[in-house]
Amino acid sequence: MFTRPIGNDIYQLFKLIFHVKTIFSLGLICLSFLLPFSSIAQEMLTNEAIWYSSEFRTDYVSGVNSMNDGIHYTSLEYSDENGSEIVKYAYATGKKVDVIATSLQVFKDKSKIIENYEFSADEKKLLLETESQSIYRHSFTANYYIWDMEARHAFPLADFSKGQQRLATFSPTGDQVAFVRDNNIFISDLQYREEVQVTFDGKMNEIINGFPDWVYEEEFGFSRGFFWSPGGNRIAYYKFDESQVRQFQMAMYGDLYPNQYTYKYPKAGEKNSAVSIYVYDTEAMMSKRVDLGNMTDIYVPRIKWTLDNNKLCVMRMNRHQNHLEFLLTDMSKAQPFELQTTKIFDETSDTYIDISDDLTFLADGKSFLWTSERDGFNHVYRFDMKGNVTAQLTSGEWDVIEFLGADEAHDKMFFTASKESAIEQHIYTGSLKKNKVSKLSEKPGHHEAVFSNTFEYYIDYYSNANEPYYITLNNQKGKEIRVLVDNTELKNALKKYNLQPKEFFTFNNSAGTALNCWMIKPPNFDPAKQYPV
């Protein structure tokens, strides 16, 4: 990562570059490492080698899910014999414990790929995704199957002749799966193989149920717009009325003649979709609307259930995106038509407020964690249920990048941050009660982490500007237990080429602010010469 100069800083940067005697050529980022545009190497780089061969392929650990016990995890892999495989491993030893499901078992066809999977809460069933078709940046449709791990039997989630499904998700009880089809929400009862329709007014380019419109998917970065309650008997969902949003057309290429794709796209100052939130009761088989107040030109960037089955938290934001509120329902009180809300959090900014998935309700039922830039940097705060700050858990002139979770049993939280440098990202742990932070990762560069359910272990995805992924398993104290991927084969392949390292430097702009920069020098660089940028 590097900071981006803007405004006058861009001018100052170019001014600096063109006034130094030696001017350097920049390069091309490819597969987490950089390849110069021209190379005087043992072997010449070609477009075919870079883009159409597997020579520079990066090994990775993907499809990783921690199991309930926190000592095993599963990984989505591929074998020539079985096609896709969901393999179970022990965290501590790395040994393969079991092969839970394969393409050959589930589909009777090893060429049919398992693209993603989800366990039921009791880990007795698997929800398998295949044959997906992309829609926008995050959204897609797919065909879903249920794999019964005890019976070793698979069956389709829905009738595929009615079309593909979207966003299929197990209920917490594991006996139902909710999904979207044709702008409506459905529930599949896995025991009786019956389908219940939750909404009926969904219509292309008019009414959306259960997933976001284009603006929400692009601006707020999520694709699923419905969520099971902790008890599994309610579903909170988004409804978008985009009937008043103007249409936009673009050509879809691929065939001899392009097709015109038409969708609702609000430009600046135009009408957005009217958004509303509903809660469907699976026992009463009816929905109730959540009271969002009198203002209609608003955003609802997130909704999230608390640990209480009766309490749904709804984030309400103005269109300028500089005023954020949390509204809380209480469904234990009789409310026949509309669910009333109480405001429990309120924050404003002179600029704008970033939305994240960091909202974490704690087990005491009296507090929650949220990241905020209220002091100028993104930090973790603890609030009571009236929105009062009870503790600022991180502080300083640096940003928390991603909140990774809370281990309440051991008074720990985990997050990534650029604490030491804006061009590095490390893994940290801290207290849930006081400002006490320590770093877990050591190697300079970029670290990402995926923790086990019990936070006893994590997988560290490490790379830097000149090295591909080095992926390790670590305990919660940061100690490396074993290497999962080291990309030695790729590193050896790169030695054949005269590749130049990415070098970092800083300079101060006219305001005295230090800006981070990088350069790649040409092969056989001669400091006495000038080079074009």
C-alpha positions in Angstrom: 0.0 0.0 0.0 1.0 3.6 -0.4 -0.6 6.9 0.3 -2.0 8.7 -2.7 -1.0 12.4 -3.2 -4.0 14.5 -4.2 -4.6 18.1 -5.4 -1.5 20.3 -5.0 0.4 17.3 -3.8 0.2 15.8 -7.3 1.7 18.9 -8.7 4.5 18.9 -6.1 5.2 15.3 -6.8 5.5 15.8 -10.6 7.6 18.9 -9.9 10.0 16.9 -7.8 10.2 14.1 -10.4 11.0 16.4 -13.3 13.6 18.5 -11.4 15.8 15.7 -10.3 18.6 14.8 -12.6 17.8 11.1 -12.7 14.3 10.0 -13.8 13.2 6.5 -13.3 10.9 4.3 -15.2 7.9 2.7 -13.4 6.7 -0.8 -13.8 3.8 -3.1 -14.0 2.2 -4.9 -11.1 1.5 -8.6 -11.9 0.5 -11.3 -9.4 1.6 -9.5 -6.3 5.1 -8.8 -7.7 6.3 -6.3 -10.3 7.6 -6.8 -13.8 9.4 -3.9 -15.6 8.1 -2.8 -19.0 11.5 -3.6 -20.5 14.0 -6.1 -19.3 17.5 -7.1 -20.2 17.3 -10.5 -18.6 18.4 -14.1 -19.1 15.0 -14.6 -20.7 12.9 -11.8 -22.2 9.4 -11.3 -20.7 6.5 -11.6 -23.2 2.8 -10.9 -22.9 2.2 -14.6 -23.5 4.4 -15.6 -20.5 2.8 -12.9 -18.2 -0.9 -13.3 -19.1 -1.4 -16.6 -20.9 0.9 -19.1 -19.1 0.9 -20.4 -15.5 4.6 -19.7 -15.0 3.8 -16.8 -12.6 0.8 -18.4 -10.9 0.7 -17.7 -7.1 -0.1 -20.6 -4.8 -2.8 -19.7 -2.2 -4.9 -21.1 0.6 -8.5 -20.6 -0.3 -12.0 -21.6 0.8 -10.9 -21.9 4.4 -13.5 -22.3 7.1 -12.9 -22.9 10.8 -15.0 -25.7 12.3 -17.0 -25.3 15.5 -14.4 -27.0 17.7 -11.8 -24.4 16.7 -9.1 -27.1 16.3 -10.0 -28.2 12.8 -10.6 -26.3 9.6 -11.7 -27.1 6.0 -10.2 -26.1 2.7 -11.6 -26.1 -0.8 -9.1 -28.0 -3.0 -9.0 -29.8 -6.3 -7.8 -33.3 -7.3 -7.7 -35.1 -10.7 -9.5 -38.0 -9.1 -12.4 -36.4 -7.4 -12.6 -32.8 -8.8 -13.4 -30.3 -6.1 -12.8 -31.5 -2.6 -13.7 -30.1 0.8 -10.9 -31.3 3.0 -10.7 -31.3 6.8 -7.4 -30.5 8.5 -6.1 -30.3 12.1 -4.8 -26.8 12.9 -2.1 -28.0 15.2 -0.5 -30.7 13.0 -1.7 -29.7 9.5 -2.6 -33.4 8.9 -5.6 -34.2 6.6 -8.3 -35.7 8.9 -11.1 -36.3 6.4 -12.5 -35.5 2.9 -15.9 -34.2 3.7 -17.4 -33.9 0.1 -16.2 -34.1 -3.5 -17.6 -33.2 -6.9 -17.7 -36.9 -7.7 -19.8 -37.7 -4.6 -22.2 -34.8 -4.8 -22.7 -34.3 -8.5 -21.6 -37.7 -9.8 -19.4 -35.6 -12.1 -15.9 -34.6 -11.1 -15.8 -31.9 -13.8 -18.6 -29.9 -12.0 -16.9 -27.5 -9.6 -17.8 -26.8 -6.0 -17.3 -23.0 -6.0 -18.2 -22.3 -2.4 -19.7 -23.9 0.6 -21.3 -23.3 4.0 -21.8 -25.6 7.0 -25.1 -25.7 8.9 -24.7 -24.7 12.5 -24.6 -28.3 13.7 -22.1 -29.2 10.8 -24.3 -32.1 9.7 -25.2 -30.5 6.3 -23.3 -28.5 3.6 -24.7 -25.9 1.3 -22.8 -26.2 -2.0 -22.6 -23.5 -4.7 -21.9 -24.3 -8.4 -22.4 -23.0 -11.9 -22.4 -19.4 -10.8 -23.2 -16.5 -13.1 -21.8 -13.0 -12.3 -24.2 -10.0 -12.1 -22.3 -7.0 -10.8 -19.1 -6.6 -8.7 -20.3 -8.8 -5.8 -23.5 -10.3 -6.9 -24.2 -13.5 -8.8 -26.7 -16.3 -9.3 -25.9 -20.0 -8.9 -27.3 -23.5 -8.5 -27.2 -24.8 -4.9 -27.2 -28.3 -3.5 -27.5 -29.7 0.0 -25.1 -32.4 1.0 -26.3 -34.5 4.0 -23.0 -35.5 5.7 -24.5 -38.4 7.7 -26.6 -39.9 4.9 -23.9 -39.1 2.3 -26.6 -37.9 0.0 -27.1 -34.7 -2.1 -30.2 -33.0 -3.4 -30.9 -29.7 -5.2 -31.9 -26.8 -2.9 -34.7 -25.7 -5.4 -36.3 -26.5 -8.7 -33.7 -25.4 -11.1 -36.2 -25.1 -13.9 -37.5 -21.9 -12.1 -34.1 -20.3 -12.5 -30.9 -20.0 -10.5 -30.9 -18.9 -6.9 -29.0 -16.1 -5.1 -27.5 -15.7 -1.6 -28.6 -19.1 -0.2 -28.0 -19.1 3.6 -28.7 -21.7 6.3 -31.0 -20.8 9.2 -29.3 -21.1 12.6 -31.3 -24.2 13.3 -30.0 -25.8 10.1 -33.3 -27.1 8.9 -34.1 -24.3 6.5 -32.3 -22.3 3.8 -33.4 -18.8 2.6 -32.6 -17.6 -0.9 -33.6 -15.1 -3.5 -35.1 -15.7 -6.9 -36.7 -13.3 -9.3 -36.4 -10.4 -6.8 -38.3 -12.3 -4.1 -37.3 -14.2 -1.0 -38.0 -17.9 -0.5 -37.4 -20.4 2.3 -36.7 -24.1 1.5 -37.7 -26.5 4.2 -35.0 -29.2 4.0 -36.9 -31.9 5.9 -40.1 -31.8 3.8 -38.4 -30.4 0.6 -41.0 -27.7 0.4 -40.6 -24.1 -0.7 -42.3 -21.2 1.1 -42.5 -17.8 -0.7 -41.8 -14.9 1.7 -42.3 -11.9 -0.6 -44.5 -11.6 -3.7 -44.1 -8.1 -5.1 -40.5 -8.5 -6.5 -40.2 -7.3 -10.1 -37.2 -6.5 -12.3 -36.3 -2.8 -12.3 -39.2 -2.0 -9.9 -39.2 -3.9 -6.5 -36.2 -5.7 -5.0 -36.5 -8.0 -2.0 -33.5 -9.5 -0.1 -30.6 -8.0 -2.0 -29.3 -4.4 -2.6 -29.8 -2.2 -5.7 -26.8 -1.2 -7.8 -26.0 1.8 -5.6 -25.9 -0.1 -2.4 -23.8 -3.0 -3.8 -21.3 -0.5 -5.3 -21.3 2.2 -2.5 -21.7 0.0 0.6 -20.0 -3.2 -0.7 -22.5 -5.9 0.2 -24.7 -8.2 -1.9 -27.0 -10.1 0.6 -29.9 -8.1 1.9 -31.6 -10.6 4.3 -30.5 -12.0 7.7 -31.7 -14.8 10.0 -32.4 -13.9 13.6 -30.3 -15.8 16.2 -33.3 -18.0 17.0 -33.9 -18.9 13.4 -37.6 -17.9 13.4 -37.3 -14.5 11.8 -35.7 -13.0 8.7 -34.9 -9.3 8.5 -34.7 -8.1 4.9 -34.3 -5.0 2.7 -36.9 -3.9 0.2 -35.9 -1.4 -2.5 -38.5 0.4 -4.6 -36.6 1.6 -7.6 -39.6 2.3 -9.8 -38.9 6.1 -9.7 -35.2 5.7 -10.5 -34.2 6.5 -14.1 -32.9 3.8 -16.4 -29.5 3.5 -17.9 -28.4 1.4 -20.9 -25.1 -0.1 -21.8 -23.9 -2.4 -24.5 -23.1 -6.0 -23.5 -20.5 -7.4 -25.9 -19.5 -11.0 -26.5 -21.6 -12.0 -29.5 -21.4 -10.7 -33.1 -24.0 -8.0 -32.2 -24.0 -6.4 -28.7 -27.1 -6.6 -26.5 -28.5 -3.5 -24.7 -28.6 -4.1 -20.9 -31.1 -1.8 -19.1 -31.0 -1.2 -15.4 -31.8 1.4 -12.8 -28.9 3.8 -12.2 -29.4 7.0 -10.2 -26.9 9.7 -11.2 -25.8 12.5 -8.8 -28.8 14.6 -7.7 -31.3 12.1 -9.2 -33.8 10.0 -7.2 -32.4 7.0 -5.3 -34.4 3.8 -4.6 -36.8 4.1 -1.6 -35.5 1.7 1.0 -37.4 0.0 3.7 -36.7 -2.8 6.2 -39.0 -5.6 7.1 -39.0 -8.6 9.5 -40.7 -11.8 8.4 -41.9 -14.2 11.1 -41.7 -17.8 9.9 -44.3 -19.0 12.4 -46.9 -16.3 11.7 -45.9 -16.3 8.0 -46.1 -12.5 7.8 -43.8 -9.4 7.6 -43.8 -6.2 9.6 -42.2 -3.0 8.5 -39.5 -1.4 10.7 -40.0 2.3 11.6 -37.1 4.3 10.0 -38.5 7.7 10.7 -40.1 10.4 8.5 -37.2 11.1 6.2 -37.2 9.0 3.0 -34.1 10.2 1.2 -31.8 8.1 3.4 -29.4 5.2 3.3 -29.6 2.0 5.4 -26.0 0.8 4.9 -26.3 -2.2 7.3 -28.7 -4.1 9.4 -27.6 -6.6 12.0 -29.2 -8.7 14.7 -28.0 -8.4 18.2 -27.5 -11.6 20.3 -31.1 -11.1 21.4 -33.6 -12.7 19.0 -36.0 -9.8 19.6 -33.5 -7.0 18.8 -32.5 -5.9 15.3 -30.1 -3.0 14.8 -30.6 -0.8 11.8 -28.1 1.8 10.6 -29.7 4.9 9.2 -27.6 7.5 7.3 -28.4 10.8 5.5 -27.6 11.1 1.8 -24.6 13.3 2.5 -23.2 10.3 4.4 -22.0 12.4 7.3 -24.6 11.5 9.9 -25.0 7.9 11.2 -27.5 6.5 13.6 -28.2 3.1 15.1 -31.9 2.2 15.6 -32.9 -0.8 17.7 -36.2 -2.7 17.6 -37.7 -4.6 20.5 -40.0 -7.4 19.1 -40.8 -8.7 22.6 -43.4 -5.9 22.8 -46.7 -6.3 21.0 -46.5 -4.2 17.7 -49.2 -5.3 15.3 -48.3 -3.4 12.1 -45.0 -1.6 12.4 -41.9 -2.3 14.5 -41.0 0.7 16.6 -37.3 1.7 17.0 -35.2 3.4 19.6 -32.0 5.4 18.7 -29.0 4.0 20.6 -26.1 5.6 18.7 -25.5 8.9 16.9 -22.4 10.2 15.1 -21.7 13.1 12.8 -18.7 14.2 10.7 -17.6 17.3 8.9 -16.8 15.1 5.8 -18.2 11.6 5.7 -18.5 8.4 7.7 -17.1 5.2 6.5 -19.3 2.1 6.8 -17.8 -1.2 7.8 -18.9 -4.6 9.2 -17.1 -4.0 12.5 -20.3 -3.7 14.7 -20.0 -6.3 17.4 -22.5 -6.9 20.1 -21.0 -8.3 23.3 -22.4 -11.2 25.3 -23.3 -9.0 28.3 -26.1 -7.5 26.3 -25.2 -4.1 27.5 -22.4 -3.0 25.2 -21.1 -3.1 21.6 -17.8 -2.4 19.7 -17.6 -0.1 16.7 -14.8 1.5 14.8 -15.0 5.3 14.4 -12.8 8.1 13.0 -14.1 10.6 15.5 -10.6 11.6 16.7 -9.3 11.8 13.1 -8.1 8.2 12.9 -10.0 4.9 12.7 -10.1 3.3 16.1 -12.0 0.7 18.1 -14.4 2.0 20.8 -16.7 0.3 23.3 -20.2 1.8 23.8 -23.0 1.1 26.1 -26.5 0.5 24.6 -27.3 4.2 24.9 -24.4 5.1 22.6 -22.0 6.4 25.3 -18.3 5.7 24.9 -17.2 3.5 27.9 -13.7 2.9 26.5 -11.5 3.8 23.6 -9.6 0.6 23.0 -7.1 1.9 20.4 -5.6 5.3 19.9 -2.8 7.2 18.1 -2.0 8.6 14.7 -2.7 5.4 12.8 -5.7 3.5 11.5 -7.4 0.2 12.3 -7.8 -1.4 8.9 -10.0 -4.4 9.7 -11.6 -5.6 12.9 -11.2 -9.4 13.0 -13.2 -10.4 16.0 -13.5 -10.5 19.8 -12.6 -13.4 22.1 -14.6 -12.4 25.1 -13.6 -15.4 27.2 -10.0 -14.2 27.2 -10.6 -10.4 27.1 -9.0 -10.1 23.6 -9.8 -8.5 20.3 -7.9 -8.9 17.0 -7.5 -6.5 14.2 -5.1 -5.4 11.4 -3.7 -1.9 11.3 -1.1 0.4 9.8 0.3 1.4 13.1 4.0 1.5 12.3 3.8 2.7 8.7 1.2 3.6 6.1 2.9 1.3 3.7 2.6 -1.8 6.0 -0.2 -3.7 7.5 0.2 -5.9 10.6 -1.9 -8.1 12.9 -2.6 -6.9 16.4 -4.4 -8.0 19.6 -5.9 -5.8 22.2 -8.0 -5.8 25.3 -11.8 -5.4 25.3 -11.7 -3.2 28.4 -8.7 -0.9 28.1 -6.3 0.6 25.6 -3.6 -2.2 25.6 -2.4 -3.2 22.1 0.4 -5.6 21.0 1.6 -6.7 17.6 1.4 -10.3 16.5 3.1 -10.2 13.1 6.8 -9.4 12.6 7.9 -9.5 9.0 7.7 -6.0 7.3 5.1 -5.9 4.6 1.4 -6.8 4.4 -0.4 -9.3 6.7 -4.0 -10.5 6.6 -5.4 -13.0 9.1 -8.2 -15.6 9.2 -8.9 -16.8 12.7 -10.4 -20.0 14.0 -13.8 -19.9 15.7 -12.2 -20.0 19.1 -9.4 -17.5 18.1 -6.8 -20.1 19.2 -5.2 -20.2 15.7 -5.0 -17.9 12.7 -3.7 -18.2 9.1 -1.4 -15.3 8.2 -1.4 -14.3 4.6 1.9 -12.4 4.2 3.4 -10.7 1.2 5.4 -7.6 0.3 6.1 -5.5 -2.7 8.7 -7.9 -4.0 7.6 -11.3 -2.7 4.5 -13.4 -3.4 2.4 -14.9 -0.6 4.0 -16.7 2.3 1.1 -18.3 4.2 1.6 -19.7 7.7 -0.5 -21.1 10.6 0.1 -19.3 13.8 -1.3 -19.5 17.4 -3.0 -16.5 18.9 0.2 -15.3 20.4 1.7 -14.9 16.9 4.0 -18.0 17.0 4.4 -19.7 13.7 3.4 -23.3 13.9 3.9 -24.4 10.3 4.1 -23.1 6.7 1.1 -23.7 4.5 2.4 -22.0 1.3 5.8 -20.6 0.5 5.6 -20.1 -3.3 9.2 -21.5 -3.7 8.4 -22.6 -7.2 7.3 -19.1 -8.2 10.3 -17.5 -6.6 12.6 -19.9 -8.5 10.8 -19.1 -11.8 11.4 -15.4 -11.3 15.1 -15.9 -10.9 15.3 -16.5 -14.6 14.4 -12.8 -15.2 16.3 -9.6 -14.5 13.5 -8.2 -12.4 14.2 -5.0 -10.5 12.9 -4.5 -6.9 10.2 -2.0 -6.0 12.0 0.7 -3.8 10.2 3.0 -1.4 11.0 6.5 -0.5 9.4 9.6 1.0 9.4 13.3 0.2 7.8 16.4 1.9 5.3 18.4 -0.1 4.8 22.1 0.2 2.7 21.7 3.3 5.5 19.7 5.0 3.6 16.5 4.8 5.7 13.4 4.2 4.3 11.4 1.2 5.1 7.7 0.6 6.3 6.9 -3.0 7.9 4.0 -4.8 9.9 3.4 -8.0 11.3 0.6 -10.1 14.6 1.3 -11.7 15.3 -0.1 -15.2 17.5 -3.2 -15.5 21.3 -2.3 -15.6 20.4 1.1 -14.1 23.1 3.7 -14.6 22.8 6.7 -12.2 24.7 8.9 -14.6 21.9 8.6 -17.2 18.5 10.1 -17.5 15.5 7.8 -18.1 12.0 8.7 -19.3 9.0 8.2 -17.0 
